[in-house]
Amino acid sequence: CPVAYQMSACHAMEDAFRFACHPGVSCFNCCCANINIFLSPYDVLRLKKRLGITSTEFLDRYAALPIQKDMRTPVVMLRMSDDERKTCPLLGENGCTVYSDRPWPCRMYPLGLAAQKDTPDGWRGERFYFLLKEEECKGFDEPHPWTVREWLENQQVGPYDEWGEA
């Protein structure tokens, strides 16, 4: 599953797009491999609870902690498996094994989120969204219509955003 993609503007909450992902789509689960998924503390808390393990066990088993000398806060990434495709360790035969507790980046897909940086201390203007259209993704060929607002509500992104902004 190649990772080449293009971005399309999708600024307003009422902007529309078509997308669906399900086992009937030929590329189902292709996006669940060889990807950098950054985890918020809220993601870690939900996932460790879902898996029935401690935070330490979760971090040891499922996280990569890249360190750079100029980092101010730690970054936690989901560590991909060591198989040929580098699949998500939470991917099972029938898809995501923690779907209802999946991390924020997985909930957002195929939407991306951005804002303009104003000062070193803050962000200017409102957020805007864009579509990540990967070459191999057939979800965009599906007829299901969404607005940005509908997608965010359906994917239950709100609590993740609230915890991320706190």
C-alpha positions as CSV (number, residue, x, y, z in Angstrom):
1,C,0.0,0.0,0.0
2,P,1.9,3.1,-1.2
3,V,1.6,6.3,0.9
4,A,1.6,8.9,-1.9
5,Y,-1.2,11.4,-1.3
6,Q,-2.5,14.8,-2.3
7,M,-4.2,17.4,-0.1
8,S,-7.5,19.1,-1.0
9,A,-8.8,22.2,0.7
10,C,-11.8,21.7,2.9
11,H,-11.9,24.7,5.0
12,A,-15.4,25.2,6.4
13,M,-17.4,22.9,8.7
14,E,-20.1,22.7,6.0
15,D,-17.7,21.7,3.2
16,A,-18.7,18.4,1.7
17,F,-16.8,15.3,0.6
18,R,-17.5,11.6,-0.1
19,F,-15.8,8.9,1.8
20,A,-16.4,5.5,3.5
21,C,-14.1,2.8,4.8
22,H,-15.4,-0.7,5.5
23,P,-14.3,-4.3,4.8
24,G,-15.9,-4.2,1.3
25,V,-13.4,-1.5,0.1
26,S,-10.5,-3.2,-1.6
27,C,-7.9,-1.2,0.3
28,F,-9.4,-1.8,3.7
29,N,-6.7,-1.5,6.4
30,C,-4.0,-0.4,4.0
31,C,-3.7,2.9,5.8
32,C,-3.1,1.1,9.1
33,A,0.6,0.4,8.3
34,N,3.9,2.3,7.9
35,I,2.5,5.5,9.4
36,N,3.5,7.9,12.2
37,I,0.6,8.1,14.7
38,F,1.3,10.6,17.4
39,L,-0.6,9.9,20.6
40,S,-1.9,12.4,23.1
41,P,-2.1,11.7,26.8
42,Y,-5.8,11.1,26.3
43,D,-5.1,8.6,23.5
44,V,-2.7,6.7,25.8
45,L,-5.2,6.7,28.7
46,R,-8.1,5.4,26.6
47,L,-5.9,2.7,24.9
48,K,-4.3,1.4,28.1
49,K,-7.7,1.2,29.7
50,R,-9.2,-0.6,26.7
51,L,-6.3,-3.1,26.7
52,G,-6.5,-3.6,30.4
53,I,-2.9,-2.7,31.1
54,T,-1.0,0.0,33.0
55,S,0.3,3.2,31.3
56,T,3.9,1.9,31.8
57,E,3.0,-1.5,30.1
58,F,1.3,0.4,27.3
59,L,4.3,2.6,26.7
60,D,6.7,-0.3,26.9
61,R,4.7,-2.5,24.5
62,Y,3.1,-0.1,22.1
63,A,5.0,3.2,22.1
64,A,8.0,4.7,20.5
65,L,9.4,7.7,22.3
66,P,11.6,9.7,19.8
67,I,14.0,12.1,21.5
68,Q,15.5,15.2,20.0
69,K,17.7,17.6,21.9
70,D,15.4,20.6,21.3
71,M,12.2,19.0,22.4
72,R,10.3,20.7,25.3
73,T,7.8,17.9,25.9
74,P,8.0,14.2,25.3
75,V,6.4,12.9,22.1
76,V,4.7,9.5,22.1
77,M,4.1,7.6,18.9
78,L,2.4,4.3,18.3
79,R,5.1,1.8,17.5
80,M,4.4,-0.2,14.3
81,S,4.9,-3.9,14.2
82,D,8.2,-5.4,12.9
83,D,6.4,-7.2,10.0
84,E,7.1,-6.4,6.4
85,R,4.3,-3.9,6.1
86,K,5.0,-2.3,9.5
87,T,1.3,-2.7,10.4
88,C,-0.3,-1.1,13.4
89,P,0.0,-3.5,16.4
90,L,-3.7,-2.9,17.2
91,L,-4.8,-4.1,13.7
92,G,-6.6,-7.5,13.7
93,E,-7.9,-9.8,11.0
94,N,-11.2,-7.8,10.8
95,G,-9.8,-4.3,11.3
96,C,-9.0,-2.2,14.3
97,T,-9.2,-4.1,17.5
98,V,-9.7,-0.9,19.6
99,Y,-11.9,0.9,17.1
100,S,-14.1,2.7,19.7
101,D,-11.0,3.9,21.5
102,R,-8.8,4.5,18.4
103,P,-6.4,7.5,18.6
104,W,-7.3,11.0,17.4
105,P,-5.3,10.7,14.1
106,C,-7.3,7.5,13.2
107,R,-10.6,9.2,14.0
108,M,-9.8,12.2,11.8
109,Y,-8.7,10.3,8.7
110,P,-9.3,11.3,5.9
111,L,-9.3,14.8,7.3
112,G,-6.3,16.7,8.3
113,L,-6.3,19.8,10.6
114,A,-4.2,22.9,10.4
115,A,-3.9,26.5,11.7
116,Q,-1.7,29.4,10.9
117,K,1.1,30.2,13.4
118,D,0.9,33.8,14.5
119,T,3.5,34.2,17.2
120,P,5.9,31.8,19.0
121,D,3.3,31.5,21.7
122,G,0.1,31.1,19.8
123,W,-1.9,30.5,16.7
124,R,-3.7,32.9,14.5
125,G,-7.1,32.5,13.0
126,E,-9.4,29.5,13.0
127,R,-8.5,25.9,12.3
128,F,-9.0,24.6,8.8
129,Y,-9.4,21.1,7.5
130,F,-8.1,19.4,4.4
131,L,-8.6,16.0,2.8
132,L,-5.7,13.6,2.6
133,K,-6.3,11.7,-0.6
134,E,-3.9,8.8,-0.8
135,E,-3.5,7.2,-4.2
136,E,-4.5,3.7,-3.1
137,C,-7.5,4.8,-1.0
138,K,-10.7,3.7,-2.6
139,G,-12.8,5.2,0.3
140,F,-13.2,8.3,-1.8
141,D,-14.9,6.2,-4.5
142,E,-17.7,5.3,-2.1
143,P,-20.9,7.3,-2.4
144,H,-21.4,8.3,1.3
145,P,-21.6,12.1,1.6
146,W,-20.3,14.0,4.6
147,T,-19.7,17.6,5.7
148,V,-16.7,18.2,7.8
149,R,-19.0,18.8,10.8
150,E,-20.8,15.5,10.2
151,W,-17.6,13.6,10.0
152,L,-16.2,15.1,13.2
153,E,-19.4,14.3,15.0
154,N,-19.7,10.8,13.6
155,Q,-16.1,10.0,14.5
156,Q,-16.6,11.5,18.0
157,V,-13.6,13.8,17.7
158,G,-14.9,16.3,20.2
159,P,-13.7,14.8,23.5
160,Y,-10.2,14.2,21.9
161,D,-10.1,17.9,20.9
162,E,-11.2,19.0,24.4
163,W,-8.5,17.0,26.1
164,G,-5.9,18.1,23.5
165,E,-6.6,21.8,24.1
166,A,-6.7,21.6,27.9
